Amino acid sequence: MTNLERDPALVATDAATERPVGGAEVGGAPSTPRGAIEVLSPREVPLGGPRAMTVRRTLPQRRRSLIGAWCFVDHYGPDDVSTSGGMHVPGHPHTGLQTVTWLFEGEIEHRDTLGTLLTIRPGEVNLMTSGEGIAHSEYSTPTTTRVHGAQLWIALPEPRRQGSRAFEHFAPEPFAVDDAVVKVFLGRLAGASSPVRTWTRVVGAEIRLPAHGRVALDVDPAFEHGVLVDTGTITLEGEPGDGSELLFSAVGASRLTLVAGADGARVLLIGGEPLGESIVMWWNFIARDHDEIVAQRTAWQDRVSALRDGGTPGDAERFGEFPDAWNDVLPAPELPNVRLSPRR
């Protein structure tokens, strides 16, 4: 899914403080520390495009922009799309990141400039690595009446962010831990592992708990962790969370204990080693400075103009060859009148 926010902020983050530096801040309510757990409240973001939808965004925020290398978390649905025509996201670019798509309901057709054409279903992960540039489209299938899921991004480290494109698909097997049913779609957790390749050490898992269920998970103390609440209510180390909140646990924890409320709960656990690099995020691009963002936007707009006007395609290698099925693609928004330079 693209970041189709109508006025995307240009965000520079400092790896040391994990806060935006200079210029425009990321919107949303400030995070609320509760004991050892920091609770990140979601903000509703209306996405533009032909068929607008609203997502609940918890990363990036004013006070925290990264959890490990995870830099973007959108939670959406359940949305009834039976009369709206469904999710409709034409071709759009990404740079410097890996996109992670995880569905709870519905089906989405993914098509990209690697030649991939695949339908993603609940309980399956799509991981797309942009390298220096890729483009893809996302459409809910004709039989889908409800869409419900999460879109997450992982920032690529140096030098892999300048590398090649890749796409992987994986359906993890569920297994029991204490009262929970767990699916590990990235990294390692509770004796299970995912074959999907990431370029920093991360973890990603879906965890389902019955009413008042409890699970204690041994985790890597070198990781930061976040727990995104999809349904129900939980406590993480005794601190409550619900309603699309993202509960953050800093480096140092070797065990995380989750307890569900009276209605049970479903959550996503994400985590990873701190990235250790400063990044600039704008629209669908991740770079290291403002000039890189400008160059990425220019390269994409050249491709957009070529497709629409039949002109010279410019740097066709930057984002790959457009599929024949694409009659149009999304243009980039205008850049804001601000220049940012990340601190080192």
VENJOHU-V493811 format. One record per residue. N is the residue number from 1. RES is the residue in three letters. SS is DSSP state (h for helix, s for strand, l for the rest). OMEGA is omega in whole degrees, -180 to 180 (none if undefined). NEAR is the number of other C-alpha atoms within 8 Angstrom. Layout:
n={N:N}
res={RES:RES}
ss={SS:SS}
omega={OMEGA:OMEGA}
near={NEAR:NEAR}
This chain:
n={1:2:3:4:5:6:7:8:9:10:11:12:13:14:15:16:17:18:19:20:21:22:23:24:25:26:27:28:29:30:31:32:33:34:35:36:37:38:39:40:41:42:43:44:45:46:47:48:49:50:51:52:53:54:55:56:57:58:59:60:61:62:63:64:65:66:67:68:69:70:71:72:73:74:75:76:77:78:79:80:81:82:83:84:85:86:87:88:89:90:91:92:93:94:95:96:97:98:99:100:101:102:103:104:105:106:107:108:109:110:111:112:113:114:115:116:117:118:119:120:121:122:123:124:125:126:127:128:129:130:131:132:133:134:135:136:137:138:139:140:141:142:143:144:145:146:147:148:149:150:151:152:153:154:155:156:157:158:159:160:161:162:163:164:165:166:167:168:169:170:171:172:173:174:175:176:177:178:179:180:181:182:183:184:185:186:187:188:189:190:191:192:193:194:195:196:197:198:199:200:201:202:203:204:205:206:207:208:209:210:211:212:213:214:215:216:217:218:219:220:221:222:223:224:225:226:227:228:229:230:231:232:233:234:235:236:237:238:239:240:241:242:243:244:245:246:247:248:249:250:251:252:253:254:255:256:257:258:259:260:261:262:263:264:265:266:267:268:269:270:271:272:273:274:275:276:277:278:279:280:281:282:283:284:285:286:287:288:289:290:291:292:293:294:295:296:297:298:299:300:301:302:303:304:305:306:307:308:309:310:311:312:313:314:315:316:317:318:319:320:321:322:323:324:325:326:327:328:329:330:331:332:333:334:335:336:337:338:339:340:341:342:343:344}
res={MET:THR:ASN:LEU:GLU:ARG:ASP:PRO:ALA:LEU:VAL:ALA:THR:ASP:ALA:ALA:THR:GLU:ARG:PRO:VAL:GLY:GLY:ALA:GLU:VAL:GLY:GLY:ALA:PRO:SER:THR:PRO:ARG:GLY:ALA:ILE:GLU:VAL:LEU:SER:PRO:ARG:GLU:VAL:PRO:LEU:GLY:GLY:PRO:ARG:ALA:MET:THR:VAL:ARG:ARG:THR:LEU:PRO:GLN:ARG:ARG:ARG:SER:LEU:ILE:GLY:ALA:TRP:CYS:PHE:VAL:ASP:HIS:TYR:GLY:PRO:ASP:ASP:VAL:SER:THR:SER:GLY:GLY:MET:HIS:VAL:PRO:GLY:HIS:PRO:HIS:THR:GLY:LEU:GLN:THR:VAL:THR:TRP:LEU:PHE:GLU:GLY:GLU:ILE:GLU:HIS:ARG:ASP:THR:LEU:GLY:THR:LEU:LEU:THR:ILE:ARG:PRO:GLY:GLU:VAL:ASN:LEU:MET:THR:SER:GLY:GLU:GLY:ILE:ALA:HIS:SER:GLU:TYR:SER:THR:PRO:THR:THR:THR:ARG:VAL:HIS:GLY:ALA:GLN:LEU:TRP:ILE:ALA:LEU:PRO:GLU:PRO:ARG:ARG:GLN:GLY:SER:ARG:ALA:PHE:GLU:HIS:PHE:ALA:PRO:GLU:PRO:PHE:ALA:VAL:ASP:ASP:ALA:VAL:VAL:LYS:VAL:PHE:LEU:GLY:ARG:LEU:ALA:GLY:ALA:SER:SER:PRO:VAL:ARG:THR:TRP:THR:ARG:VAL:VAL:GLY:ALA:GLU:ILE:ARG:LEU:PRO:ALA:HIS:GLY:ARG:VAL:ALA:LEU:ASP:VAL:ASP:PRO:ALA:PHE:GLU:HIS:GLY:VAL:LEU:VAL:ASP:THR:GLY:THR:ILE:THR:LEU:GLU:GLY:GLU:PRO:GLY:ASP:GLY:SER:GLU:LEU:LEU:PHE:SER:ALA:VAL:GLY:ALA:SER:ARG:LEU:THR:LEU:VAL:ALA:GLY:ALA:ASP:GLY:ALA:ARG:VAL:LEU:LEU:ILE:GLY:GLY:GLU:PRO:LEU:GLY:GLU:SER:ILE:VAL:MET:TRP:TRP:ASN:PHE:ILE:ALA:ARG:ASP:HIS:ASP:GLU:ILE:VAL:ALA:GLN:ARG:THR:ALA:TRP:GLN:ASP:ARG:VAL:SER:ALA:LEU:ARG:ASP:GLY:GLY:THR:PRO:GLY:ASP:ALA:GLU:ARG:PHE:GLY:GLU:PHE:PRO:ASP:ALA:TRP:ASN:ASP:VAL:LEU:PRO:ALA:PRO:GLU:LEU:PRO:ASN:VAL:ARG:LEU:SER:PRO:ARG:ARG}
ss={l:l:l:l:s:l:l:l:l:l:s:s:s:l:l:l:l:l:l:s:l:l:l:l:l:l:l:l:l:l:l:s:s:s:l:l:s:s:s:s:l:l:s:s:s:s:s:l:l:l:l:l:l:s:s:s:s:s:s:l:l:l:l:l:l:l:s:l:l:s:s:s:s:s:s:s:s:s:s:s:l:l:l:l:l:l:l:s:s:s:s:s:s:s:s:l:s:s:s:s:s:s:s:s:s:l:s:s:s:s:s:s:l:l:l:l:s:s:s:s:s:l:l:l:s:s:s:s:s:l:l:l:l:s:s:s:s:s:s:s:l:l:l:l:l:s:s:s:s:s:s:s:s:s:s:l:l:l:l:h:h:h:l:l:l:s:s:s:s:s:l:l:l:l:s:s:s:l:l:s:s:s:s:s:s:s:l:s:s:l:l:s:s:l:l:l:l:l:l:l:l:s:s:s:s:s:s:s:s:l:l:l:l:s:s:s:s:s:l:l:l:l:s:s:s:s:s:s:s:s:s:s:s:s:s:s:l:l:s:s:s:s:l:l:l:s:s:s:s:l:l:l:l:l:s:s:s:s:s:s:s:s:s:s:s:s:s:s:s:s:s:s:s:l:l:l:l:l:s:s:s:s:l:l:s:s:s:l:l:h:h:h:h:h:h:h:h:h:h:h:h:h:h:h:h:h:h:h:h:l:l:l:l:l:l:h:h:h:h:l:l:l:l:l:l:l:l:l:s:l:l:l:l:l:l:l:l:l:l:l:l:l:l:l}
omega={178:171:-175:177:-171:179:-177:179:171:-171:170:-180:179:-177:-179:-177:-176:177:174:-179:177:171:-174:175:174:-179:176:179:178:177:-176:177:175:-177:-179:-177:176:-177:179:-179:-180:169:179:-178:175:180:178:179:-174:-179:-171:172:-179:178:176:-172:178:171:-3:177:-180:-172:-180:-179:-177:166:-165:175:176:-173:-174:178:172:178:-176:177:0:180:175:-178:-176:-179:-176:-176:173:176:-175:-178:-180:-179:-179:-171:168:174:169:-175:167:175:179:179:179:-177:170:178:175:178:-179:175:178:176:-177:-175:166:-174:180:170:-172:175:177:-177:179:179:178:-180:166:174:-179:179:-175:-167:-179:177:176:174:178:176:-179:179:172:-177:-178:-178:-178:177:178:174:-174:-179:180:173:-176:177:173:178:177:179:168:-10:-172:-179:177:-174:-174:177:176:177:178:-179:-175:177:-177:176:177:176:-175:169:-174:-180:-170:166:-170:170:-179:-178:174:174:-176:177:173:177:178:179:178:177:-177:-173:170:-173:165:180:-179:171:174:-177:168:180:177:-180:175:179:179:178:-176:174:175:-174:171:-176:-178:-178:176:-177:156:-180:173:177:178:-178:177:179:177:177:179:159:174:-175:176:-179:-173:174:176:170:178:176:177:-177:-173:175:-174:174:176:-180:177:176:176:-180:178:177:-179:175:-172:-179:-174:-177:169:-177:167:174:174:178:178:174:175:-174:179:178:174:-179:169:179:173:-176:-179:-175:171:-177:178:175:-175:-177:176:178:179:-179:179:179:-179:180:179:-179:175:178:178:-179:180:-180:-176:-172:-179:-178:178:-174:-180:-177:-177:-179:-172:-178:179:-179:180:175:178:-178:-178:174:179:178:-178:173:177:173:173:175:177:-179:-179:178:-179:174:-178:171:179:none}
near={6:8:8:9:10:8:5:9:10:13:14:14:15:15:13:5:6:11:11:14:12:9:9:8:11:10:7:9:8:9:12:8:8:8:6:7:13:12:13:13:13:12:10:8:9:10:12:10:8:6:11:8:7:9:12:12:13:15:11:12:14:13:9:12:14:12:15:13:14:14:13:14:13:12:13:12:9:9:8:9:12:9:6:7:8:14:10:10:13:12:13:12:13:12:15:15:15:12:12:12:11:12:16:9:11:14:13:11:13:13:12:14:13:10:7:9:8:7:8:12:10:10:10:13:13:13:12:11:12:16:16:13:13:17:14:12:13:14:12:13:10:4:4:12:9:12:19:13:13:11:13:12:12:12:11:13:10:6:6:9:13:9:8:8:12:9:10:8:9:11:8:10:6:8:7:8:9:7:10:13:11:12:12:17:16:14:13:10:12:7:5:7:10:11:7:11:5:7:7:10:8:14:14:12:13:12:12:11:15:11:10:11:12:12:11:9:9:9:10:7:9:8:16:16:14:12:11:11:17:12:11:13:15:13:13:13:8:6:9:8:13:11:9:13:13:14:13:13:11:10:9:8:11:8:8:11:11:12:12:17:13:7:10:15:16:12:12:12:13:13:14:16:12:11:9:6:8:12:13:15:11:11:13:10:13:14:12:9:11:11:6:9:13:9:8:10:9:8:11:12:10:11:12:12:11:12:11:8:6:7:8:5:10:8:9:9:6:9:13:11:8:8:9:5:4:9:6:9:9:9:8:8:7:4:5:6:4:6:6:12:8:14:7:6}
